[in-house]
Amino acid sequence: MRVYLLLSLVLVATTAVDAQFRKIPADVTDAFKARYPHAERVSWKDQLNAFEAQFTLNEHEMSAHFNSDGEWLRSERRLKFEDLPQAIKDGFSKSKYTDWEKVTVYEIARNLESLQYRILVKKSGVQKKYLFFDINGRLNKESYTL
């Protein structure tokens, strides 16, 4: 009985997290369409403080975040490590994480900021870090993740 109750609670909690809480405002969808008119396979998520569109553009997996007024906040484009600018690859090669497995790589664009690159690396199932590089290949920040 306890196992059944626990599984039921997990299912309800998972469903609630993935649920769409609000309708996506027209200002948000209009701003998205204006910024990414050729986006394909678009899906939306309500993140309470912003709306996230996940989509494909020119065969790249992407996401874009907008506030409820339709103001663009940031976009992320998934890349292969090999497709990174040389400065970023050079910066990574100078880091202490070269022997860690490269899991995912993203190019991050934010309103009024220069591009940033985020590389998720892992040494084990427990040791995982996000590495944030600027456009010159300098490691600006590293943070642990689950």
MDAnalysis code that builds the backbone (N, CA, C; Angstrom):
import MDAnalysis as mda
import numpy as np

u = mda.Universe.empty(438, n_residues=146, atom_resindex=np.repeat(np.arange(146), 3), trajectory=True)
u.add_TopologyAttr("name", ["N", "CA", "C"] * 146)
u.add_TopologyAttr("resid", np.arange(1, 147))
u.add_TopologyAttr("resname", ["MET", "ARG", "VAL", "TYR", "LEU", "LEU", "LEU", "SER", "LEU", "VAL", "LEU", "VAL", "ALA", "THR", "THR", "ALA", "VAL", "ASP", "ALA", "GLN", "PHE", "ARG", "LYS", "ILE", "PRO", "ALA", "ASP", "VAL", "THR", "ASP", "ALA", "PHE", "LYS", "ALA", "ARG", "TYR", "PRO", "HIS", "ALA", "GLU", "ARG", "VAL", "SER", "TRP", "LYS", "ASP", "GLN", "LEU", "ASN", "ALA", "PHE", "GLU", "ALA", "GLN", "PHE", "THR", "LEU", "ASN", "GLU", "HIS", "GLU", "MET", "SER", "ALA", "HIS", "PHE", "ASN", "SER", "ASP", "GLY", "GLU", "TRP", "LEU", "ARG", "SER", "GLU", "ARG", "ARG", "LEU", "LYS", "PHE", "GLU", "ASP", "LEU", "PRO", "GLN", "ALA", "ILE", "LYS", "ASP", "GLY", "PHE", "SER", "LYS", "SER", "LYS", "TYR", "THR", "ASP", "TRP", "GLU", "LYS", "VAL", "THR", "VAL", "TYR", "GLU", "ILE", "ALA", "ARG", "ASN", "LEU", "GLU", "SER", "LEU", "GLN", "TYR", "ARG", "ILE", "LEU", "VAL", "LYS", "LYS", "SER", "GLY", "VAL", "GLN", "LYS", "LYS", "TYR", "LEU", "PHE", "PHE", "ASP", "ILE", "ASN", "GLY", "ARG", "LEU", "ASN", "LYS", "GLU", "SER", "TYR", "THR", "LEU"])
u.atoms.positions = np.array([
    [0.819, -1.196, 0.000],
    [0.000, 0.000, 0.000],
    [0.861, 1.257, 0.000],
    [1.938, 1.277, 0.796],
    [2.817, 2.443, 0.867],
    [3.497, 2.699, -0.476],
    [3.913, 1.634, -1.124],
    [4.565, 1.774, -2.430],
    [3.597, 2.373, -3.440],
    [2.359, 1.903, -3.429],
    [1.336, 2.420, -4.340],
    [1.086, 3.904, -4.083],
    [1.009, 4.291, -2.811],
    [0.787, 5.688, -2.448],
    [1.962, 6.546, -2.897],
    [3.172, 6.071, -2.673],
    [4.364, 6.810, -3.077],
    [4.410, 6.981, -4.593],
    [4.146, 5.922, -5.330],
    [4.135, 6.019, -6.788],
    [3.062, 6.986, -7.274],
    [1.919, 6.987, -6.637],
    [0.845, 7.909, -7.008],
    [1.254, 9.351, -6.781],
    [1.911, 9.621, -5.656],
    [2.365, 10.975, -5.364],
    [3.429, 11.440, -6.363],
    [4.345, 10.564, -6.710],
    [5.374, 10.895, -7.698],
    [4.737, 11.195, -9.052],
    [3.779, 10.394, -9.457],
    [3.089, 10.612, -10.728],
    [2.357, 11.943, -10.738],
    [1.658, 12.261, -9.667],
    [0.927, 13.533, -9.573],
    [1.898, 14.701, -9.588],
    [2.994, 14.614, -8.842],
    [3.974, 15.694, -8.793],
    [4.621, 15.907, -10.152],
    [4.971, 14.835, -10.849],
    [5.576, 14.932, -12.171],
    [4.599, 15.540, -13.165],
    [3.366, 15.119, -13.129],
    [2.357, 15.650, -14.033],
    [2.141, 17.129, -13.781],
    [2.126, 17.553, -12.532],
    [1.906, 18.961, -12.204],
    [3.049, 19.828, -12.696],
    [4.283, 19.327, -12.621],
    [5.434, 20.098, -13.073],
    [5.383, 20.314, -14.575],
    [4.975, 19.313, -15.336],
    [4.946, 19.417, -16.782],
    [3.680, 20.070, -17.318],
    [2.725, 20.351, -16.466],
    [1.445, 20.900, -16.920],
    [1.608, 22.337, -17.399],
    [0.794, 22.713, -18.341],
    [0.757, 24.089, -18.824],
    [-0.177, 24.864, -17.902],
    [0.348, 25.836, -17.165],
    [-0.448, 26.550, -16.182],
    [-1.318, 27.637, -16.814],
    [-0.757, 28.364, -17.738],
    [-1.463, 29.484, -18.342],
    [-1.427, 29.341, -19.859],
    [-2.342, 30.026, -20.479],
    [-2.320, 30.099, -21.929],
    [-1.155, 31.015, -22.325],
    [-0.458, 30.651, -23.385],
    [0.661, 31.479, -23.848],
    [0.071, 32.780, -24.410],
    [0.475, 33.944, -23.880],
    [-0.071, 35.211, -24.376],
    [0.269, 35.448, -25.849],
    [-0.645, 36.103, -26.549],
    [-0.433, 36.415, -27.969],
    [0.819, 37.268, -28.157],
    [1.121, 38.175, -27.214],
    [2.337, 39.000, -27.329],
    [3.586, 38.121, -27.378],
    [3.555, 37.031, -26.635],
    [4.701, 36.117, -26.588],
    [4.817, 35.342, -27.896],
    [3.723, 34.759, -28.344],
    [3.787, 33.972, -29.584],
    [4.077, 34.865, -30.786],
    [3.551, 36.086, -30.795],
    [3.836, 37.022, -31.892],
    [5.315, 37.415, -31.903],
    [5.874, 37.690, -30.711],
    [7.295, 38.049, -30.624],
    [8.169, 36.888, -31.072],
    [7.770, 35.673, -30.697],
    [8.527, 34.494, -31.126],
    [8.508, 34.354, -32.645],
    [7.315, 34.473, -33.239],
    [7.183, 34.334, -34.699],
    [7.972, 35.408, -35.439],
    [8.024, 36.612, -34.880],
    [8.788, 37.689, -35.512],
    [10.287, 37.413, -35.440],
    [10.733, 36.872, -34.325],
    [12.171, 36.618, -34.136],
    [12.627, 35.354, -34.862],
    [11.766, 34.342, -34.904],
    [12.119, 33.056, -35.499],
    [11.044, 32.613, -36.495],
    [10.909, 33.312, -37.616],
    [9.830, 32.984, -38.555],
    [9.967, 31.606, -39.206],
    [11.162, 31.037, -39.205],
    [11.377, 29.745, -39.858],
    [11.516, 28.590, -38.868],
    [11.137, 28.827, -37.630],
    [11.226, 27.779, -36.603],
    [10.278, 26.633, -36.942],
    [10.719, 25.430, -36.616],
    [9.910, 24.228, -36.847],
    [9.772, 23.464, -35.543],
    [8.745, 22.610, -35.471],
    [8.489, 21.752, -34.312],
    [8.529, 22.552, -33.003],
    [7.727, 23.577, -32.924],
    [7.699, 24.471, -31.766],
    [6.804, 23.894, -30.673],
    [7.304, 23.878, -29.455],
    [6.491, 23.522, -28.290],
    [6.773, 24.553, -27.205],
    [5.776, 24.772, -26.366],
    [5.868, 25.812, -25.343],
    [5.837, 25.222, -23.945],
    [6.548, 25.900, -23.016],
    [6.524, 25.560, -21.599],
    [6.299, 26.843, -20.811],
    [5.462, 26.744, -19.797],
    [5.229, 27.844, -18.877],
    [6.189, 27.669, -17.716],
    [7.113, 28.594, -17.548],
    [8.078, 28.487, -16.464],
    [7.752, 29.445, -15.321],
    [6.510, 29.824, -15.207],
    [5.980, 30.725, -14.187],
    [6.493, 32.153, -14.334],
    [7.801, 32.362, -14.417],
    [8.324, 33.721, -14.574],
    [8.677, 34.042, -16.022],
    [8.504, 33.091, -16.911],
    [8.783, 33.293, -18.340],
    [8.138, 32.153, -19.123],
    [8.119, 32.314, -20.435],
    [7.624, 31.271, -21.327],
    [8.798, 30.818, -22.188],
    [8.922, 29.504, -22.342],
    [10.019, 28.938, -23.125],
    [9.464, 28.216, -24.344],
    [9.992, 28.597, -25.499],
    [9.677, 27.885, -26.735],
    [10.853, 26.976, -27.042],
    [10.569, 25.706, -27.284],
    [11.589, 24.769, -27.745],
    [11.278, 24.482, -29.200],
    [12.303, 24.516, -30.047],
    [12.062, 24.415, -31.477],
    [13.329, 23.998, -32.200],
    [13.180, 23.776, -33.487],
    [14.303, 23.461, -34.365],
    [14.428, 24.572, -35.383],
    [15.651, 25.012, -35.622],
    [15.926, 26.037, -36.624],
    [17.216, 25.656, -37.335],
    [17.137, 25.499, -38.638],
    [18.304, 25.102, -39.431],
    [18.981, 23.863, -38.845],
    [18.173, 22.892, -38.466],
    [18.615, 21.609, -37.935],
    [19.310, 21.697, -36.577],
    [19.161, 22.825, -35.880],
    [19.695, 22.980, -34.528],
    [18.548, 22.968, -33.531],
    [18.752, 22.248, -32.414],
    [17.789, 22.305, -31.319],
    [17.992, 23.638, -30.613],
    [16.883, 24.342, -30.378],
    [16.977, 25.655, -29.754],
    [15.881, 25.851, -28.725],
    [16.079, 26.861, -27.896],
    [15.021, 27.324, -27.002],
    [15.124, 28.836, -26.916],
    [13.978, 29.476, -26.710],
    [13.934, 30.926, -26.548],
    [13.009, 31.236, -25.382],
    [13.405, 32.204, -24.584],
    [12.653, 32.576, -23.392],
    [12.136, 34.004, -23.549],
    [10.864, 34.196, -23.203],
    [10.199, 35.495, -23.296],
    [9.452, 35.765, -21.999],
    [9.393, 37.059, -21.604],
    [8.545, 37.379, -20.459],
    [7.099, 37.463, -20.932],
    [6.173, 37.687, -20.027],
    [4.747, 37.658, -20.380],
    [4.323, 38.810, -21.281],
    [5.177, 39.850, -21.421],
    [4.886, 40.960, -22.332],
    [5.432, 40.706, -23.735],
    [6.081, 39.568, -23.921],
    [6.644, 39.242, -25.226],
    [8.068, 39.734, -25.416],
    [8.694, 40.234, -24.361],
    [10.084, 40.687, -24.460],
    [11.001, 39.473, -24.462],
    [11.871, 39.402, -25.467],
    [12.824, 38.313, -25.566],
    [13.859, 38.445, -24.454],
    [14.131, 37.343, -23.766],
    [15.095, 37.333, -22.674],
    [16.405, 36.657, -23.057],
    [16.292, 35.478, -23.664],
    [17.499, 34.754, -24.092],
    [17.117, 33.605, -25.011],
    [18.118, 33.142, -25.746],
    [17.972, 31.960, -26.591],
    [19.180, 31.072, -26.380],
    [18.970, 29.778, -26.553],
    [20.049, 28.805, -26.452],
    [20.010, 27.914, -27.684],
    [21.188, 27.678, -28.243],
    [21.296, 26.818, -29.428],
    [22.260, 25.692, -29.106],
    [21.780, 24.479, -29.289],
    [22.625, 23.313, -29.011],
    [23.626, 23.135, -30.145],
    [24.867, 22.882, -29.771],
    [25.951, 22.687, -30.725],
    [26.694, 21.403, -30.419],
    [27.470, 20.962, -31.379],
    [28.451, 19.909, -31.134],
    [29.738, 20.608, -30.721],
    [30.526, 19.960, -29.879],
    [31.782, 20.562, -29.439],
    [32.639, 20.973, -30.634],
    [32.643, 20.142, -31.655],
    [33.458, 20.411, -32.840],
    [33.025, 21.690, -33.564],
    [31.766, 22.100, -33.385],
    [31.239, 23.284, -34.069],
    [31.465, 24.582, -33.291],
    [32.060, 24.483, -32.110],
    [32.334, 25.690, -31.329],
    [33.380, 26.546, -32.022],
    [33.340, 27.864, -31.799],
    [34.429, 28.710, -32.299],
    [35.765, 28.243, -31.721],
    [36.831, 28.431, -32.461],
    [38.146, 27.947, -32.040],
    [38.560, 28.509, -30.686],
    [38.223, 29.759, -30.410],
    [38.596, 30.370, -29.129],
    [37.998, 29.605, -27.948],
    [36.784, 29.110, -28.110],
    [36.129, 28.371, -27.030],
    [36.801, 27.011, -26.854],
    [37.084, 26.348, -27.970],
    [37.777, 25.048, -27.893],
    [39.156, 25.219, -27.254],
    [39.851, 26.296, -27.607],
    [41.167, 26.557, -27.011],
    [41.041, 26.815, -25.514],
    [40.036, 27.605, -25.127],
    [39.810, 27.879, -23.709],
    [39.515, 26.611, -22.936],
    [38.694, 25.748, -23.517],
    [38.391, 24.477, -22.857],
    [39.654, 23.637, -22.718],
    [40.475, 23.602, -23.751],
    [41.691, 22.774, -23.708],
    [42.669, 23.258, -22.642],
    [42.545, 24.523, -22.214],
    [43.410, 25.068, -21.169],
    [42.802, 24.890, -19.773],
    [41.568, 24.402, -19.712],
    [40.899, 24.233, -18.419],
    [41.347, 22.931, -17.754],
    [40.974, 22.776, -16.497],
    [41.310, 21.553, -15.768],
    [40.291, 20.445, -15.995],
    [39.390, 20.638, -16.978],
    [38.315, 19.671, -17.221],
    [38.477, 18.905, -18.536],
    [39.642, 18.947, -19.121],
    [39.834, 18.299, -20.418],
    [39.653, 16.785, -20.374],
    [39.857, 16.186, -19.202],
    [39.684, 14.734, -19.100],
    [38.260, 14.350, -18.697],
    [37.371, 15.339, -18.515],
    [35.978, 15.071, -18.198],
    [35.214, 14.874, -19.498],
    [34.162, 14.085, -19.452],
    [33.331, 13.850, -20.636],
    [32.505, 15.099, -20.950],
    [32.495, 15.497, -22.215],
    [31.673, 16.622, -22.665],
    [30.283, 16.069, -22.977],
    [29.265, 16.545, -22.263],
    [27.914, 16.009, -22.397],
    [27.085, 16.844, -23.365],
    [26.939, 18.133, -23.090],
    [26.188, 19.024, -23.978],
    [26.912, 20.355, -24.106],
    [26.655, 21.024, -25.231],
    [27.256, 22.324, -25.508],
    [26.154, 23.244, -26.025],
    [26.074, 24.452, -25.459],
    [25.080, 25.426, -25.898],
    [25.713, 26.788, -26.106],
    [25.237, 27.473, -27.126],
    [25.542, 28.879, -27.343],
    [24.372, 29.660, -26.756],
    [24.656, 30.623, -25.904],
    [23.602, 31.370, -25.213],
    [23.677, 32.837, -25.618],
    [22.560, 33.346, -26.115],
    [22.445, 34.767, -26.459],
    [21.462, 35.394, -25.485],
    [21.847, 36.514, -24.900],
    [20.978, 37.245, -23.975],
    [20.834, 38.675, -24.468],
    [19.715, 39.259, -24.127],
    [19.445, 40.638, -24.503],
    [20.531, 41.559, -23.934],
    [21.160, 42.333, -24.789],
    [22.174, 43.327, -24.432],
    [23.446, 42.736, -23.838],
    [23.721, 41.461, -24.047],
    [24.958, 40.835, -23.573],
    [25.626, 40.110, -24.735],
    [26.927, 39.884, -24.609],
    [27.624, 39.153, -25.658],
    [27.343, 37.658, -25.515],
    [27.621, 36.930, -26.584],
    [27.394, 35.485, -26.585],
    [28.183, 34.814, -25.475],
    [27.627, 33.716, -25.005],
    [28.266, 32.912, -23.977],
    [28.113, 31.451, -24.401],
    [29.038, 30.625, -23.985],
    [28.985, 29.201, -24.309],
    [28.990, 28.400, -23.018],
    [28.060, 27.439, -22.934],
    [27.934, 26.604, -21.744],
    [28.221, 25.155, -22.138],
    [29.181, 24.564, -21.457],
    [29.541, 23.169, -21.698],
    [29.270, 22.385, -20.423],
    [28.443, 21.354, -20.540],
    [28.199, 20.457, -19.411],
    [29.219, 19.334, -19.507],
    [30.009, 19.184, -18.453],
    [31.010, 18.122, -18.397],
    [30.718, 17.244, -17.190],
    [31.129, 15.977, -17.282],
    [30.961, 15.088, -16.128],
    [32.153, 14.161, -16.016],
    [32.507, 13.895, -14.769],
    [33.583, 12.952, -14.478],
    [32.998, 11.637, -14.002],
    [31.801, 11.719, -13.392],
    [31.089, 10.533, -12.926],
    [29.608, 10.886, -12.888],
    [28.795, 9.954, -12.442],
    [27.371, 10.233, -12.333],
    [27.062, 11.324, -11.328],
    [27.993, 11.573, -10.414],
    [27.793, 12.575, -9.367],
    [28.544, 13.868, -9.677],
    [29.716, 13.764, -10.253],
    [30.536, 14.941, -10.538],
    [30.191, 15.500, -11.914],
    [29.366, 16.564, -11.918],
    [28.964, 17.239, -13.151],
    [29.089, 18.737, -12.938],
    [29.535, 19.435, -13.968],
    [29.676, 20.880, -13.873],
    [29.273, 21.539, -15.173],
    [28.723, 22.741, -15.031],
    [28.527, 23.627, -16.172],
    [29.720, 24.560, -16.224],
    [30.312, 24.682, -17.390],
    [31.412, 25.616, -17.619],
    [30.907, 26.704, -18.551],
    [31.100, 27.964, -18.177],
    [30.626, 29.097, -18.973],
    [31.822, 29.864, -19.519],
    [31.889, 29.952, -20.848],
    [32.981, 30.637, -21.525],
    [32.461, 31.879, -22.236],
    [33.279, 32.951, -22.251],
    [32.917, 34.120, -23.045],
    [33.383, 33.906, -24.478],
    [33.100, 34.851, -25.345],
    [33.420, 34.678, -26.773],
    [34.916, 34.619, -27.044],
    [35.739, 35.052, -26.073],
    [37.189, 34.983, -26.228],
    [37.773, 33.678, -25.706],
    [36.911, 32.785, -25.212],
    [37.383, 31.494, -24.725],
    [37.801, 31.496, -23.269],
    [37.511, 32.565, -22.555],
    [37.863, 32.646, -21.142],
    [36.774, 31.972, -20.305],
    [37.178, 31.095, -19.407],
    [36.249, 30.424, -18.496],
    [35.849, 31.432, -17.428],
    [34.589, 31.890, -17.476],
    [34.121, 32.910, -16.548],
    [33.475, 32.345, -15.301],
    [32.872, 31.168, -15.430],
    [32.109, 30.629, -14.319],
    [32.017, 29.118, -14.466],
    [31.983, 28.438, -13.345],
    [31.726, 27.002, -13.319],
    [30.802, 26.733, -12.156],
    [29.848, 25.843, -12.377],
    [28.892, 25.549, -11.304],
    [28.529, 24.072, -11.341],
    [28.346, 23.511, -10.149],
    [27.922, 22.127, -10.049],
    [26.470, 22.000, -10.459],
    [26.092, 20.841, -10.969],
    [24.718, 20.549, -11.321],
    [24.407, 19.113, -10.954],
    [23.136, 18.811, -10.941],
    [22.713, 17.450, -10.615],
    [22.707, 16.575, -11.841],
])
